[in-house]
């Protein structure tokens, strides 16, 4: 199985932390630190699941696993979306190095979802009925990328910056993409479970009614 992209194991080395405009250390309030730790756990779990699916570890349960992973991370995102805006102590995003390379993950997911990857949706249900195209692989990678970026700040002890990034990117893109891909995964699973021959369905119904 390939390494989880962009999310290193938690270390106990010195952390950079956060500072205000005067250069003084800033410590996140306990309640926000708890939220950040919770989102971090969900972010790691999501990226790990997506990576395992892309590696073909358990192909027979890949759709259910992704359905659960997307649902869980959206629940964490909803908590962020319901909170007041997080304001980081620094004016500019601290440098945490080059962006994670997620292209191999995208390519692997495209292979996993070959024939099922592309789908169509309404762009903005409040503003019109225009249709746009998207893909399961692209959406999963977009979510992973946003979560990884916040995780990198969290691992540097930049808790408020991590929360700001997770919250902003949830509202700006990955929350919407997660909701869209969740529906597609549910539809795929429904087809896999319910699209059976009439004879098979009738026999299953008879057995259910006459145990």
Backbone as CSV, one residue per row, in Angstrom:
resi,resn,N_x,N_y,N_z,CA_x,CA_y,CA_z,C_x,C_y,C_z
1,UNK,0.843,-1.194,0.000,0.000,0.000,0.000,0.878,1.243,0.000
2,UNK,0.611,2.250,-0.830,1.432,3.446,-0.851,1.273,4.236,0.432
3,UNK,2.267,5.073,0.728,2.191,5.927,1.902,1.048,6.914,1.755
4,UNK,0.470,7.310,2.884,-0.582,8.328,2.860,0.005,9.628,2.361
5,UNK,-0.515,10.201,1.261,0.108,11.379,0.667,-0.056,12.620,1.520
6,UNK,1.067,13.282,1.803,0.990,14.608,2.379,0.733,14.666,3.866
7,UNK,0.434,13.551,4.542,0.165,13.593,5.972,1.201,12.739,6.684
8,UNK,2.247,13.351,7.226,3.267,12.578,7.934,2.751,12.128,9.282
9,UNK,3.422,11.137,9.839,3.066,10.697,11.182,3.329,11.825,12.177
10,UNK,2.497,11.894,13.225,2.669,12.907,14.251,4.032,12.748,14.925
11,UNK,4.723,13.836,15.099,6.029,13.788,15.731,5.987,14.540,17.052
12,UNK,7.020,14.368,17.857,7.094,15.043,19.144,8.208,16.083,19.171
13,UNK,8.706,16.437,17.997,9.771,17.420,17.937,9.258,18.822,18.199
14,UNK,10.159,19.808,18.185,9.768,21.182,18.452,8.844,21.686,17.362
15,UNK,7.798,22.379,17.770,6.828,22.915,16.823,7.046,24.409,16.670
16,UNK,6.681,24.933,15.531,6.891,26.350,15.286,5.883,27.194,16.039
17,UNK,4.655,26.713,16.211,3.643,27.468,16.927,3.173,28.678,16.139
18,UNK,2.344,29.520,16.800,1.783,30.711,16.172,2.120,31.935,16.996
19,UNK,2.211,33.065,16.313,2.543,34.323,16.980,1.633,35.424,16.449
20,UNK,1.358,36.410,17.292,0.543,37.536,16.858,1.406,38.533,16.095
21,UNK,0.816,39.669,15.721,1.536,40.644,14.903,2.723,41.245,15.646
22,UNK,2.697,41.182,16.974,3.810,41.706,17.758,4.873,40.649,18.016
23,UNK,4.658,39.438,17.493,5.632,38.383,17.668,5.446,37.570,18.925
24,UNK,4.373,37.819,19.666,4.112,37.072,20.892,3.430,35.746,20.572
25,UNK,3.765,34.680,21.315,3.119,33.386,21.074,1.610,33.461,21.307
26,UNK,0.864,32.743,20.476,-0.586,32.690,20.600,-0.998,31.244,20.818
27,UNK,-1.738,31.012,21.878,-2.211,29.671,22.173,-3.701,29.592,21.874
28,UNK,-4.110,28.575,21.152,-5.518,28.424,20.807,-6.332,28.124,22.058
29,UNK,-7.536,28.700,22.188,-8.414,28.357,23.311,-8.688,26.860,23.338
30,UNK,-8.992,26.360,24.516,-9.146,24.917,24.691,-10.244,24.349,23.808
31,UNK,-11.354,25.080,23.657,-12.457,24.555,22.850,-12.075,24.461,21.380
32,UNK,-11.329,25.458,20.879,-10.898,25.415,19.492,-9.823,24.355,19.283
33,UNK,-8.965,24.178,20.268,-7.948,23.132,20.168,-8.600,21.753,20.100
34,UNK,-9.695,21.574,20.833,-10.419,20.306,20.792,-11.038,20.069,19.427
35,UNK,-11.634,21.122,18.845,-12.209,21.007,17.504,-11.127,20.678,16.492
36,UNK,-9.992,21.352,16.593,-8.897,21.109,15.651,-8.395,19.678,15.746
37,UNK,-8.276,19.158,16.951,-7.819,17.779,17.117,-8.810,16.799,16.508
38,UNK,-10.105,17.104,16.647,-11.139,16.244,16.078,-11.095,16.258,14.552
39,UNK,-10.956,17.445,13.967,-10.880,17.554,12.512,-9.620,16.861,12.008
40,UNK,-8.532,16.993,12.746,-7.285,16.335,12.357,-7.458,14.828,12.280
41,UNK,-8.139,14.256,13.264,-8.361,12.802,13.241,-9.188,12.405,12.025
42,UNK,-10.232,13.176,11.723,-11.063,12.854,10.570,-10.296,13.047,9.267
43,UNK,-9.444,14.070,9.224,-8.648,14.317,8.014,-7.704,13.149,7.754
44,UNK,-7.027,12.686,8.783,-6.110,11.555,8.632,-6.866,10.298,8.205
45,UNK,-8.016,10.068,8.835,-8.793,8.877,8.506,-9.280,8.927,7.064
46,UNK,-9.723,10.103,6.619,-10.212,10.242,5.246,-9.103,9.967,4.241
47,UNK,-7.957,10.617,4.407,-6.870,10.460,3.443,-6.360,9.021,3.453
48,UNK,-6.314,8.409,4.622,-5.878,7.015,4.700,-6.832,6.105,3.943
49,UNK,-8.136,6.306,4.125,-9.126,5.479,3.430,-9.035,5.665,1.922
50,UNK,-8.955,6.915,1.469,-8.873,7.186,0.035,-7.611,6.560,-0.553
51,UNK,-6.507,6.627,0.178,-5.259,6.047,-0.295,-5.364,4.533,-0.405
52,UNK,-5.994,3.906,0.582,-6.167,2.456,0.549,-7.071,2.032,-0.603
53,UNK,-8.128,2.782,-0.847,-9.016,2.475,-1.975,-8.251,2.616,-3.288
54,UNK,-7.464,3.678,-3.414,-6.693,3.897,-4.634,-5.681,2.778,-4.870
55,UNK,-5.173,2.193,-3.781,-4.199,1.108,-3.904,-4.864,-0.226,-4.194
56,UNK,-6.202,-0.271,-4.171,-6.912,-1.511,-4.444,-6.825,-2.518,-3.326
57,UNK,-6.675,-2.031,-2.088,-6.494,-2.931,-0.947,-7.709,-3.832,-0.724
58,UNK,-8.908,-3.237,-0.718,-10.145,-4.000,-0.513,-11.175,-3.575,-1.553
59,UNK,-11.005,-3.986,-2.802,-11.892,-3.484,-3.868,-13.353,-3.836,-3.652
60,UNK,-13.653,-4.941,-2.982,-15.042,-5.352,-2.816,-15.805,-4.426,-1.855
61,UNK,-15.085,-3.684,-1.022,-15.761,-2.784,-0.075,-15.337,-1.327,-0.283
62,UNK,-14.760,-1.016,-1.413,-14.232,0.333,-1.629,-15.328,1.400,-1.600
63,UNK,-16.469,1.134,-2.230,-17.542,2.128,-2.241,-18.113,2.344,-0.845
64,UNK,-18.460,1.294,-0.088,-18.921,1.534,1.283,-17.900,2.273,2.147
65,UNK,-16.621,1.940,2.002,-15.596,2.626,2.785,-15.538,4.113,2.448
66,UNK,-15.611,4.434,1.163,-15.595,5.838,0.763,-16.858,6.559,1.220
67,UNK,-17.990,5.875,1.155,-19.246,6.467,1.619,-19.125,6.868,3.089
68,UNK,-18.569,5.988,3.903,-18.388,6.285,5.327,-17.364,7.397,5.537
69,UNK,-16.257,7.341,4.793,-15.194,8.332,4.974,-15.667,9.732,4.603
70,UNK,-16.381,9.848,3.475,-16.883,11.163,3.062,-17.932,11.658,4.044
71,UNK,-18.813,10.781,4.505,-19.837,11.177,5.469,-19.203,11.700,6.751
72,UNK,-18.183,10.994,7.237,-17.535,11.397,8.489,-16.836,12.738,8.355
73,UNK,-16.126,12.944,7.252,-15.394,14.197,7.115,-16.345,15.359,6.852
74,UNK,-17.481,15.103,6.207,-18.479,16.158,6.029,-19.111,16.551,7.357
75,UNK,-19.271,15.592,8.257,-19.793,15.918,9.581,-18.830,16.849,10.318
76,UNK,-17.528,16.580,10.193,-16.533,17.461,10.794,-16.565,18.831,10.135
77,UNK,-16.734,18.857,8.813,-16.809,20.127,8.106,-18.039,20.926,8.483
78,UNK,-19.164,20.244,8.686,-20.391,20.937,9.081,-20.207,21.642,10.419
79,UNK,-19.459,21.005,11.317,-19.174,21.648,12.600,-18.368,22.922,12.397
80,UNK,-17.404,22.881,11.474,-16.625,24.078,11.166,-17.497,25.154,10.536
81,UNK,-18.371,24.733,9.602,-19.224,25.697,8.930,-20.199,26.383,9.864
82,UNK,-20.607,25.694,10.935,-21.566,26.265,11.875,-20.908,27.207,12.881
83,UNK,-19.585,27.171,12.958,-18.865,28.027,13.913,-18.705,29.437,13.364
84,UNK,-18.466,30.383,14.261,-18.124,31.730,13.814,-16.791,31.668,13.094
85,UNK,-16.504,32.677,12.285,-15.274,32.666,11.493,-14.040,32.612,12.385
86,UNK,-13.133,31.704,12.026,-11.849,31.610,12.724,-10.915,32.679,12.166
87,UNK,-10.273,33.442,13.037,-9.346,34.486,12.607,-7.939,34.084,13.042
88,UNK,-7.055,33.768,12.078,-5.680,33.384,12.442,-4.911,34.585,12.964
89,UNK,-3.907,34.353,13.800,-3.163,35.470,14.396,-2.240,36.179,13.413
90,UNK,-1.838,35.508,12.345,-0.909,36.107,11.390,-1.641,36.527,10.124
91,UNK,-1.166,37.573,9.467,-1.832,38.117,8.294,-1.645,37.230,7.085
92,UNK,-0.539,36.508,7.024,-0.241,35.683,5.865,-0.079,34.229,6.307
93,UNK,-0.433,33.326,5.402,-0.334,31.904,5.723,1.122,31.510,5.916
94,UNK,1.469,30.911,7.062,2.855,30.465,7.282,3.271,29.432,6.239
95,UNK,4.537,29.478,5.878,5.062,28.551,4.876,5.271,27.176,5.507
96,UNK,4.650,26.161,4.927,4.846,24.791,5.410,5.475,23.924,4.315
97,UNK,6.152,24.561,3.370,6.847,23.814,2.335,6.003,23.642,1.088
98,UNK,6.532,22.936,0.099,5.816,22.748,-1.172,4.541,21.935,-0.982
99,UNK,3.598,22.151,-1.893,2.338,21.423,-1.832,2.567,19.920,-2.004
100,UNK,1.699,19.149,-1.365,1.781,17.691,-1.502,1.473,17.289,-2.939
101,UNK,2.186,16.293,-3.447,1.971,15.787,-4.802,0.850,14.752,-4.764
102,UNK,-0.326,15.137,-5.219,-1.486,14.255,-5.197,-1.808,13.678,-6.573
103,UNK,-0.967,13.955,-7.565,-1.229,13.432,-8.906,-1.245,11.900,-8.952
104,UNK,-0.312,11.202,-8.263,-0.393,9.737,-8.277,-1.690,9.216,-7.667
105,UNK,-2.175,9.883,-6.624,-3.442,9.478,-6.008,-4.595,9.670,-6.989
106,UNK,-4.581,10.793,-7.694,-5.640,11.061,-8.676,-5.644,10.001,-9.777
107,UNK,-4.455,9.671,-10.297,-4.361,8.686,-11.370,-4.845,7.315,-10.904
108,UNK,-4.486,6.938,-9.675,-4.912,5.642,-9.153,-6.422,5.585,-8.973
109,UNK,-7.014,6.677,-8.500,-8.467,6.712,-8.322,-9.194,6.694,-9.660
110,UNK,-8.620,7.334,-10.661,-9.222,7.292,-12.001,-9.286,5.853,-12.503
111,UNK,-8.263,5.074,-12.209,-8.281,3.658,-12.607,-9.337,2.886,-11.832
112,UNK,-9.455,3.170,-10.538,-10.443,2.464,-9.714,-11.857,2.736,-10.212
113,UNK,-12.129,3.981,-10.588,-13.481,4.374,-10.985,-13.663,4.429,-12.504
114,UNK,-12.820,3.741,-13.228,-12.942,3.742,-14.687,-14.348,3.296,-15.102
115,UNK,-14.996,4.122,-15.923,-16.358,3.843,-16.361,-17.422,4.420,-15.458
116,UNK,-17.044,4.827,-14.232,-17.996,5.403,-13.279,-17.548,6.764,-12.768
117,UNK,-16.422,7.244,-13.261,-15.786,8.418,-12.665,-16.544,9.711,-12.927
118,UNK,-16.930,9.942,-14.177,-17.548,11.216,-14.552,-19.022,11.244,-14.185
119,UNK,-19.484,12.407,-13.776,-20.910,12.594,-13.509,-21.287,14.054,-13.758
120,UNK,-22.575,14.302,-13.824,-23.103,15.644,-14.109,-23.963,16.085,-12.937
121,UNK,-23.897,17.376,-12.619,-24.704,17.921,-11.520,-25.116,19.351,-11.847
122,UNK,-26.068,19.871,-11.078,-26.457,21.275,-11.192,-25.379,22.124,-10.532
123,UNK,-24.919,23.153,-11.234,-23.814,23.975,-10.742,-24.176,24.669,-9.434
124,UNK,-25.261,25.416,-9.426,-25.714,26.113,-8.214,-27.230,26.047,-8.182
125,UNK,-27.825,25.209,-7.341,-29.279,25.031,-7.338,-30.040,26.281,-6.925
126,UNK,-29.363,27.265,-6.338,-30.036,28.493,-5.951,-30.037,29.547,-7.051
127,UNK,-29.073,29.478,-7.947,-28.917,30.525,-8.951,-29.307,30.098,-10.356
128,UNK,-29.584,28.830,-10.579,-29.960,28.414,-11.925,-29.936,26.914,-12.081
129,UNK,-30.116,26.488,-13.334,-30.177,25.065,-13.619,-29.062,24.610,-14.556
130,UNK,-28.009,25.394,-14.673,-26.913,25.016,-15.566,-26.199,23.785,-15.023
131,UNK,-25.845,22.884,-15.940,-25.187,21.639,-15.568,-23.684,21.742,-15.763
132,UNK,-22.951,21.098,-14.882,-21.497,21.049,-14.990,-21.051,19.602,-14.816
133,UNK,-19.877,19.314,-15.332,-19.320,17.965,-15.210,-18.299,17.921,-14.081
134,UNK,-18.239,16.792,-13.419,-17.247,16.585,-12.378,-16.834,15.120,-12.403
135,UNK,-15.978,14.737,-11.452,-15.536,13.345,-11.389,-15.354,12.940,-9.935
136,UNK,-15.594,11.671,-9.676,-15.411,11.151,-8.323,-13.953,11.276,-7.907
137,UNK,-13.041,10.877,-8.786,-11.616,10.945,-8.458,-11.173,12.381,-8.192
138,UNK,-11.607,13.309,-9.036,-11.228,14.703,-8.853,-11.751,15.284,-7.556
139,UNK,-12.993,14.959,-7.218,-13.574,15.467,-5.979,-12.847,14.914,-4.758
140,UNK,-12.566,13.615,-4.768,-11.879,13.011,-3.632,-10.486,13.604,-3.441
141,UNK,-9.788,13.862,-4.531,-8.450,14.444,-4.444,-8.524,15.896,-3.976
142,UNK,-9.527,16.643,-4.434,-9.682,18.031,-3.985,-9.899,18.080,-2.478
143,UNK,-10.773,17.198,-1.982,-11.022,17.149,-0.536,-9.734,16.792,0.200
144,UNK,-9.052,15.768,-0.285,-7.809,15.341,0.359,-6.786,16.471,0.395
145,UNK,-6.662,17.208,-0.712,-5.688,18.291,-0.771,-5.967,19.378,0.247
146,UNK,-7.246,19.749,0.390,-7.608,20.779,1.365,-7.353,20.300,2.790
147,UNK,-7.690,19.054,3.063,-7.472,18.511,4.403,-5.984,18.402,4.723
148,UNK,-5.194,17.986,3.741,-3.752,17.844,3.936,-3.117,19.194,4.256
149,UNK,-3.532,20.238,3.552,-2.944,21.553,3.796,-3.213,22.010,5.227
150,UNK,-4.446,21.838,5.697,-4.743,22.187,7.084,-3.976,21.307,8.060
151,UNK,-3.837,20.030,7.713,-3.121,19.108,8.587,-1.660,19.499,8.753
152,UNK,-1.064,19.998,7.704,0.341,20.400,7.774,0.514,21.549,8.770
153,UNK,-0.439,22.488,8.784,-0.388,23.563,9.775,-0.604,23.005,11.179
154,UNK,-1.537,22.071,11.305,-1.814,21.474,12.614,-0.576,20.767,13.152
155,UNK,0.130,20.055,12.288,1.326,19.329,12.707,2.470,20.269,13.089
156,UNK,2.393,21.530,12.633,3.389,22.532,13.025,2.928,23.328,14.246
157,UNK,1.859,22.856,14.897,1.287,23.514,16.077,0.679,24.873,15.743
158,UNK,0.298,25.047,14.486,-0.395,26.268,14.051,-1.895,25.963,14.047
159,UNK,-2.443,25.846,15.251,-3.799,25.331,15.415,-4.834,26.266,14.803
160,UNK,-4.732,27.547,15.086,-5.707,28.501,14.557,-5.598,28.616,13.044
161,UNK,-4.384,28.561,12.517,-4.207,28.601,11.055,-4.830,27.363,10.417
162,UNK,-4.637,26.198,11.056,-5.236,24.968,10.540,-6.757,25.070,10.529
163,UNK,-7.328,25.555,11.627,-8.784,25.696,11.695,-9.285,26.682,10.656
164,UNK,-8.558,27.801,10.515,-8.974,28.776,9.506,-8.973,28.125,8.130
165,UNK,-7.929,27.392,7.792,-7.839,26.794,6.461,-8.932,25.767,6.253
166,UNK,-9.123,24.882,7.227,-10.164,23.864,7.099,-11.542,24.504,6.953
167,UNK,-11.805,25.534,7.752,-13.117,26.187,7.701,-13.317,26.922,6.376
168,UNK,-12.335,27.720,5.994,-12.452,28.475,4.743,-12.618,27.541,3.546
169,UNK,-11.760,26.516,3.461,-11.813,25.631,2.292,-13.075,24.767,2.303
170,UNK,-13.620,24.462,3.480,-14.891,23.746,3.549,-15.991,24.588,2.910
171,UNK,-16.059,25.868,3.277,-17.102,26.744,2.742,-16.853,27.081,1.275
172,UNK,-15.575,27.161,0.877,-15.243,27.590,-0.478,-15.317,26.464,-1.493
173,UNK,-14.933,25.233,-1.099,-14.916,24.184,-2.119,-15.154,22.770,-1.601
174,UNK,-14.395,22.296,-0.609,-14.455,20.862,-0.348,-15.757,20.417,0.312
175,UNK,-16.449,21.325,0.988,-17.750,20.946,1.526,-18.749,20.655,0.422
176,UNK,-18.761,21.526,-0.585,-19.655,21.329,-1.732,-19.276,20.082,-2.518
177,UNK,-17.965,19.905,-2.770,-17.531,18.741,-3.525,-17.798,17.450,-2.742
178,UNK,-17.643,17.516,-1.439,-17.931,16.349,-0.626,-19.392,15.963,-0.665
179,UNK,-20.276,16.966,-0.602,-21.708,16.692,-0.671,-22.084,16.083,-2.016
180,UNK,-21.471,16.591,-3.085,-21.766,16.083,-4.422,-21.293,14.646,-4.594
181,UNK,-20.053,14.389,-4.185,-19.513,13.044,-4.387,-20.173,12.043,-3.447
182,UNK,-20.649,12.504,-2.295,-21.364,11.604,-1.395,-22.628,11.074,-2.063
183,UNK,-23.341,11.947,-2.744,-24.556,11.505,-3.435,-24.219,10.506,-4.540
184,UNK,-23.144,10.786,-5.275,-22.760,9.877,-6.352,-22.380,8.505,-5.783
185,UNK,-21.643,8.490,-4.705,-21.264,7.216,-4.095,-22.494,6.450,-3.618
186,UNK,-23.462,7.182,-3.059,-24.689,6.530,-2.612,-25.456,5.952,-3.793
187,UNK,-25.492,6.670,-4.912,-26.182,6.188,-6.112,-25.475,4.957,-6.670
188,UNK,-24.137,4.993,-6.703,-23.384,3.822,-7.177,-23.703,2.613,-6.305
189,UNK,-23.692,2.815,-4.991,-23.966,1.707,-4.077,-25.387,1.186,-4.260
190,UNK,-26.334,2.096,-4.474,-27.722,1.675,-4.691,-27.845,0.835,-5.955
191,UNK,-27.174,1.239,-7.018,-27.207,0.446,-8.253,-26.597,-0.938,-8.032
192,UNK,-25.494,-0.968,-7.303,-24.831,-2.253,-7.068,-25.715,-3.197,-6.242
193,UNK,-26.467,-2.636,-5.307,-27.269,-3.469,-4.416,-28.657,-3.785,-4.977
194,UNK,-29.229,-2.859,-5.744,-30.636,-2.982,-6.128,-30.863,-3.376,-7.581
195,UNK,-29.888,-3.156,-8.443,-30.061,-3.501,-9.860,-29.823,-4.997,-10.059
196,UNK,-30.866,-5.779,-9.801,-30.776,-7.230,-9.952,-31.917,-7.700,-10.852
197,UNK,-31.800,-8.924,-11.345,-32.859,-9.496,-12.177,-34.161,-9.603,-11.395
198,UNK,-35.283,-9.510,-12.105,-36.590,-9.585,-11.445,-36.767,-10.906,-10.697
199,UNK,-36.278,-11.998,-11.282,-36.413,-13.300,-10.634,-35.646,-13.350,-9.315
200,UNK,-34.444,-12.755,-9.326,-33.641,-12.736,-8.107,-34.319,-11.888,-7.037
201,UNK,-34.866,-10.735,-7.454,-35.552,-9.863,-6.502,-36.794,-10.538,-5.934
202,UNK,-37.545,-11.220,-6.790,-38.747,-11.901,-6.323,-38.405,-13.001,-5.333
203,UNK,-37.332,-13.747,-5.607,-36.938,-14.823,-4.698,-36.497,-14.251,-3.340
204,UNK,-35.743,-13.125,-3.380,-35.312,-12.507,-2.136,-36.503,-11.987,-1.337
205,UNK,-37.485,-11.417,-2.043,-38.670,-10.915,-1.355,-39.454,-12.079,-0.728
206,UNK,-39.587,-13.187,-1.467,-40.307,-14.356,-0.939,-39.626,-14.891,0.308
207,UNK,-38.286,-14.972,0.270,-37.546,-15.483,1.410,-37.664,-14.560,2.622
208,UNK,-37.740,-13.251,2.348,-37.882,-12.286,3.451,-39.253,-12.391,4.110
209,UNK,-40.290,-12.669,3.286,-41.649,-12.737,3.813,-41.969,-14.102,4.396
210,UNK,-41.211,-15.144,3.963,-41.478,-16.500,4.416,-40.183,-17.143,4.910
211,UNK,-39.727,-16.714,6.082,-38.446,-17.251,6.586,-38.580,-18.730,6.939
